[in-house]
Amino acid sequence: MWEKIKNNFDSGIERIKWFSSLLSERVKIEFSVIRLISDRDKKEKDRAEKMRLIGERVFEMREQQDKNALRDNIVASSISEIEKLDSEIEEIKKKVSEISKVE
């Protein structure tokens, strides 16, 4: 009888260990996803700021009809930074998608 109780107790302990390790791994995954989403949000804010900067610069140049807005240094550098941010945002979205898949 004691042997049966001991076996049941050991089996229960093993299940608790398994569940706690599963929960621990899931929490790690969730924190990774949260961190990536936070990074993505920061990059999207930077992107929005660059878009605003381009709009302001083009508005400032509205009276200079001989000036091409796309050749302006501020606009060109902002566009290249936006393209870089877009690729980084897409990369983060892919990572979040891969990490958050349930195994």
Contacts in CASP RR format, 6 or more apart in sequence:
PFRMAT RR
TARGET T0000
AUTHOR 0000-0000-0000
METHOD contacts of the structure
MODEL  1
MWEKIKNNFDSGIERIKWFSSLLSERVKIEFSVIRLISDRDKKEKDRAEK
MRLIGERVFEMREQQDKNALRDNIVASSISEIEKLDSEIEEIKKKVSEIS
KVE
29 99 0 8 1.000
29 100 0 8 1.000
32 99 0 8 1.000
33 96 0 8 1.000
33 99 0 8 1.000
33 100 0 8 1.000
36 92 0 8 1.000
36 95 0 8 1.000
36 96 0 8 1.000
36 99 0 8 1.000
37 92 0 8 1.000
37 96 0 8 1.000
39 92 0 8 1.000
40 89 0 8 1.000
40 92 0 8 1.000
40 93 0 8 1.000
40 96 0 8 1.000
43 85 0 8 1.000
43 88 0 8 1.000
43 89 0 8 1.000
43 92 0 8 1.000
44 85 0 8 1.000
44 89 0 8 1.000
46 81 0 8 1.000
46 85 0 8 1.000
47 82 0 8 1.000
47 85 0 8 1.000
47 86 0 8 1.000
47 89 0 8 1.000
50 78 0 8 1.000
50 81 0 8 1.000
50 82 0 8 1.000
50 85 0 8 1.000
51 78 0 8 1.000
51 82 0 8 1.000
53 74 0 8 1.000
53 78 0 8 1.000
54 74 0 8 1.000
54 75 0 8 1.000
54 78 0 8 1.000
54 79 0 8 1.000
54 82 0 8 1.000
57 69 0 8 1.000
57 72 0 8 1.000
57 74 0 8 1.000
57 75 0 8 1.000
57 78 0 8 1.000
58 69 0 8 1.000
58 75 0 8 1.000
61 67 0 8 1.000
61 69 0 8 1.000
61 72 0 8 1.000
69 75 0 8 1.000
70 76 0 8 1.000
70 79 0 8 1.000
END
